Amino acid sequence: MSFSFFKPSRPKTPPEVAKAIKDSLNALDTKTVAEVKALEKAMEEVEKNFVTMRCMLSGDGEVEPNVEQVSQLALEISKEDVISLVVHKLPILGWEARKDLVHCWSILLKQQVDSKYCCVEYIEKHLELLDFLVVCSYDNKEIALNCGNMLRECIKFPSLAQYILNSASFVLFFKFVELPNFDVASDAFSTFKDILTKHASLVAEYLTGHYDEFFDLYEKLLTSSNYVTRRQSLKLLSDFLLEAPNVQIMKRYILEVRYLKIMMTLLRDSSKNIQISAFHIFKVFVANPNKPREIKIILAKNHEKLLELLNSLSGKGAEDEQFEEEKELIIKEIEKVSRLQSLKS
């Protein structure tokens, strides 16, 4: 005869886990929670349910996750509107709950059910959640890094990245990357970079339709008084502008005198890293076989200073040899342009 009075509790099923998460998140509504102790109990319940979700999605270190349960939980999370709830309740969650949520968010988005990303499809039907993540994330430094991680997971999917690119909230990144809090600004720049580099064809389409607006804002980053902003934005410009799908954008960019002048200014920057990054874009202006007359005039007028700058500039390590070869070609082209302009004047 067994005298065990304590039977192990039955593990919750995916529908039960999804419902428990939903109920505990709803209990955080401050309008319905009158007492501090009740709110604390609700928060504990949320944290406990998030731990259960995390274990079901990624195992507990000893037992691997059950593939069928993972799929079913992703489906139930979508059906029960839990995705919307966790996003909107994010600002009031505790540190541990946010950490578990970010971990689970990545797994849930990648989970396919019948060849469909059910959680991604849910967000496609509730795109305002992406705006919420963008606006709330970098306006609230407590949750900024959590939201940044969640946004970058979303950006991996073309449909969600396209929405962010074309949304009114996208231009906020030009402000966020210069926020005074270094960690928050760096995280915002990581998200900004992913938006502009993860899906080249989408970015090319966006830049074609928003060329003037985008590069007017980007010019402010390149000329920022903040060294980190100048360096990061210049490197990022090379990363997406010189990509094959953006060739038409690049051809348009290198026809404009204002942008040539920015690169010439950056060539004189006190930072060698910025000088070298500026050179890699400056050389495209110079090497362009279809340089407009205005570009040639600027190069000719400043050729002595440019040659002095370039001769004093050297590459780094393994790229030294290629850098020197490219620099020599650019120097020769500037000298050629200068001679031709002298003959015409």
C-alpha positions in Angstrom: 0.0 0.0 0.0 1.3 3.4 -0.9 1.3 6.1 1.7 2.5 8.9 -0.5 0.4 12.0 0.1 2.3 14.2 -2.4 1.7 13.3 -6.0 3.8 15.1 -8.6 1.8 17.7 -10.3 0.7 16.9 -13.9 2.7 19.0 -16.4 0.5 21.6 -18.1 -0.5 21.2 -21.8 0.4 23.9 -24.3 -3.2 25.3 -24.3 -3.1 25.4 -20.5 0.2 27.2 -20.5 -1.0 29.8 -23.1 -4.2 30.4 -21.0 -2.3 30.7 -17.8 0.0 33.3 -19.3 -3.0 35.2 -20.7 -4.8 35.2 -17.3 -1.8 36.2 -15.3 -0.9 39.1 -17.7 -4.5 40.3 -17.6 -4.3 40.3 -13.8 -1.5 42.9 -14.0 -4.1 45.5 -15.1 -3.8 48.1 -12.4 -7.4 49.1 -12.8 -8.5 45.7 -11.5 -5.7 45.1 -9.0 -6.5 47.2 -5.9 -3.9 46.0 -3.5 -0.1 46.0 -3.8 0.1 42.4 -2.5 -2.4 41.3 -5.1 -0.3 42.9 -7.8 2.9 41.3 -6.4 1.1 37.9 -6.5 0.0 38.5 -10.1 3.6 39.4 -11.1 4.9 36.2 -9.4 2.3 34.3 -11.4 3.5 35.9 -14.7 7.1 35.0 -13.9 6.2 31.4 -13.0 4.2 31.0 -16.2 7.1 32.5 -18.3 9.5 30.0 -16.8 7.0 27.2 -17.7 6.8 28.6 -21.3 10.6 28.8 -21.5 11.1 25.2 -20.4 8.4 24.0 -22.8 10.1 25.8 -25.7 13.7 25.1 -25.0 13.9 22.3 -22.4 15.2 22.5 -18.9 18.8 21.5 -19.4 18.1 17.9 -18.8 15.1 17.1 -21.0 14.9 18.3 -24.6 11.8 20.2 -25.7 9.0 18.2 -27.3 8.7 19.3 -30.9 4.9 18.8 -31.1 4.4 20.7 -27.9 6.5 23.6 -29.1 4.5 23.8 -32.3 1.2 23.6 -30.4 2.3 26.3 -27.9 3.2 28.7 -30.7 -0.2 28.1 -32.2 -2.0 28.6 -28.9 0.0 31.8 -28.1 -1.2 33.2 -31.4 -4.9 32.0 -30.9 -5.1 33.4 -27.4 -3.7 36.9 -28.3 -0.9 36.4 -25.9 1.6 38.1 -28.4 -0.3 41.3 -28.2 -0.6 41.1 -24.4 3.1 40.4 -23.8 4.1 43.4 -26.0 1.7 45.8 -24.3 2.5 44.6 -20.8 6.3 44.7 -21.4 6.9 48.1 -19.7 5.6 46.8 -16.3 7.2 43.4 -16.3 10.1 42.6 -14.0 13.7 42.0 -15.1 13.4 38.2 -15.0 10.1 38.1 -16.8 11.5 40.3 -19.6 14.6 38.1 -19.9 12.5 35.0 -20.3 10.1 36.7 -22.7 13.0 37.8 -25.0 14.3 34.2 -25.0 10.9 32.8 -25.9 10.1 35.5 -28.4 12.9 34.3 -30.7 11.8 30.7 -30.6 8.1 31.5 -31.1 8.7 33.6 -34.2 10.8 30.9 -35.8 8.3 28.2 -35.1 6.5 26.8 -38.1 3.1 25.1 -37.9 1.9 23.5 -41.2 4.7 25.4 -43.0 3.5 28.7 -41.7 5.1 31.0 -39.1 2.0 31.4 -37.0 3.4 34.0 -34.7 4.8 36.1 -37.5 1.4 35.9 -39.3 -0.2 37.1 -36.0 2.0 40.2 -36.0 1.3 40.8 -39.7 -2.4 41.2 -38.7 -1.4 43.4 -35.7 1.3 45.6 -37.2 0.7 48.3 -34.6 2.7 46.0 -32.2 5.8 46.8 -34.2 5.2 50.5 -33.8 4.7 50.0 -30.1 8.0 48.2 -29.8 9.8 50.9 -31.7 8.3 53.9 -29.8 8.2 52.4 -26.3 11.6 50.7 -26.5 13.9 53.7 -26.9 11.7 56.1 -25.0 12.0 53.8 -22.0 15.6 52.9 -21.2 14.5 50.2 -18.7 13.1 48.0 -21.5 15.1 49.4 -24.5 17.4 46.5 -24.8 14.6 43.9 -24.5 12.6 45.7 -27.1 15.6 46.0 -29.3 16.2 42.2 -29.2 12.5 41.6 -30.0 12.6 44.0 -32.9 15.7 42.5 -34.4 14.0 39.1 -34.3 11.1 40.6 -36.2 13.3 42.2 -38.8 14.6 38.8 -39.9 11.2 38.3 -41.6 10.8 40.4 -44.8 7.1 41.3 -44.3 7.8 42.7 -40.8 11.0 44.5 -41.9 9.1 46.1 -44.8 6.5 47.4 -42.5 9.0 49.0 -40.2 10.9 50.5 -43.1 7.7 52.2 -44.5 6.2 53.1 -41.1 6.2 56.6 -39.6 8.2 55.2 -36.7 11.2 54.3 -38.8 12.5 57.9 -38.9 12.6 57.9 -35.1 15.8 55.8 -35.4 17.7 58.8 -36.6 17.0 60.3 -33.2 17.3 57.1 -31.2 20.9 56.4 -32.4 22.0 59.7 -30.8 20.4 59.3 -27.4 22.6 60.3 -24.5 22.5 56.8 -22.9 25.3 54.9 -24.8 23.9 51.4 -24.3 20.4 52.4 -25.6 21.9 54.4 -28.5 24.1 51.4 -29.5 21.2 49.0 -29.3 19.1 51.4 -31.5 21.9 51.5 -34.0 22.1 47.7 -34.1 18.4 47.6 -34.9 18.8 50.5 -37.5 21.6 48.6 -39.1 19.6 45.3 -39.4 16.7 47.2 -41.0 19.0 48.6 -43.7 21.1 45.4 -44.3 19.0 42.3 -43.8 16.9 42.6 -46.9 18.7 44.4 -49.7 15.9 44.4 -52.3 13.4 45.8 -49.8 15.9 48.6 -48.8 16.5 49.4 -52.5 12.8 49.7 -53.1 12.4 51.9 -50.0 15.3 54.2 -50.9 14.0 54.6 -54.4 10.8 56.0 -53.0 12.2 58.0 -50.1 15.6 59.1 -51.5 15.6 62.8 -50.5 13.9 62.3 -47.1 16.2 59.5 -46.1 19.5 61.0 -47.2 18.6 64.4 -45.7 18.3 62.7 -42.4 21.3 60.5 -42.9 23.5 63.6 -43.7 22.9 64.7 -40.1 24.3 61.5 -38.8 27.4 61.8 -41.0 28.0 65.3 -39.8 27.2 64.6 -36.2 29.4 66.1 -33.4 29.3 62.6 -31.8 32.3 60.5 -33.0 30.6 57.2 -32.5 27.6 58.3 -34.6 29.9 59.5 -37.4 31.9 56.4 -37.4 29.0 54.0 -37.2 26.8 55.8 -39.8 29.7 56.1 -42.3 30.5 52.3 -42.0 26.8 51.5 -42.4 26.5 53.7 -45.4 29.2 51.6 -47.1 27.4 48.4 -46.0 24.2 49.1 -47.7 25.0 51.7 -50.4 27.6 49.6 -52.1 25.4 46.5 -52.1 24.5 45.2 -55.6 20.7 45.8 -55.3 21.4 49.5 -54.4 23.5 50.2 -57.4 21.0 52.7 -58.9 20.8 54.5 -55.5 24.6 54.6 -55.3 24.8 56.0 -58.9 22.4 58.8 -57.9 24.2 59.5 -54.6 27.7 60.0 -56.3 26.3 62.6 -58.7 25.6 65.0 -55.8 28.1 67.7 -54.8 26.8 68.0 -51.3 27.6 64.4 -50.5 31.0 64.6 -52.1 31.7 67.6 -49.8 30.7 65.5 -46.8 33.1 62.7 -47.7 35.9 65.3 -48.3 35.2 66.7 -44.8 35.3 63.2 -43.3 38.6 62.6 -45.0 40.0 65.3 -42.8 38.5 63.8 -39.6 40.9 63.4 -36.7 40.0 59.7 -36.6 41.9 57.4 -38.9 39.0 54.9 -38.9 36.7 57.6 -40.2 39.2 58.7 -42.8 39.5 55.2 -44.2 35.8 54.6 -44.2 35.2 58.0 -45.9 37.8 57.0 -48.5 35.9 53.9 -49.5 32.9 56.1 -50.5 34.9 59.0 -51.7 36.7 56.8 -54.2 33.4 55.9 -55.9 32.7 59.6 -56.6 36.2 60.0 -58.1 36.2 56.7 -60.1 32.7 57.4 -61.6 33.3 57.6 -65.4 30.2 59.8 -65.7 31.2 62.5 -63.2 29.0 65.6 -63.6 30.8 68.9 -64.3 30.2 70.2 -60.8 31.9 67.2 -59.3 35.0 67.7 -61.6 35.2 71.3 -60.6 35.2 70.5 -56.9 37.9 67.9 -57.3 40.0 70.2 -59.5 39.7 73.1 -57.1 40.7 71.0 -54.1 43.1 68.7 -55.8 46.2 69.8 -53.9 44.6 69.4 -50.5 43.0 66.1 -51.5 46.4 64.7 -52.8 48.0 65.8 -49.5 45.3 64.0 -47.5 45.4 60.9 -49.6 49.2 60.6 -49.5 49.2 60.7 -45.7 46.4 58.1 -45.5 47.4 54.4 -45.1 45.4 51.2 -44.7 45.3 48.8 -41.8 47.1 45.5 -41.7 46.0 42.9 -44.3 44.2 45.5 -46.5 47.3 47.7 -46.8 48.3 46.5 -50.3 44.8 46.8 -51.8 44.2 50.1 -50.1 47.5 51.5 -51.6 46.6 50.3 -55.1 43.1 51.9 -54.9 44.6 55.1 -53.4 47.1 55.4 -56.3 44.4 55.0 -58.9 42.3 57.7 -57.2 45.2 60.1 -56.9 45.9 59.6 -60.7 42.2 60.3 -61.5 42.2 63.5 -59.4 45.4 64.7 -61.1 43.8 63.9 -64.5 40.6 65.7 -63.7 42.6 68.7 -62.5 44.7 68.9 -65.7 41.6 68.7 -67.9 39.8 71.4 -65.9 42.9 73.6 -66.2 42.9 73.2 -70.0 39.2 74.2 -70.1 39.7 77.3 -68.0 
